[in-house]
């Protein structure tokens, strides 16, 4: 059983387009974006209480698995 859900880790083939979508279209807030080990990961907050969305360009596929 989960006590809390801190984040959802999602694939993002185009990190910039994904950040624009989650912030512009969905109204999220970009909290951070980092590049390390040949990968971009961005943290987006969509609500004050829900889990943060982590967008990562090193994950494969179009949706979470």
Secondary structure, 3 states (H helix, E strand, C coil): CCCCCCEEEEECCCHHHHHHHHHHHCCCEEEEEEEECCEEEEEEECCCCCCEEEEECCCCCCCCC
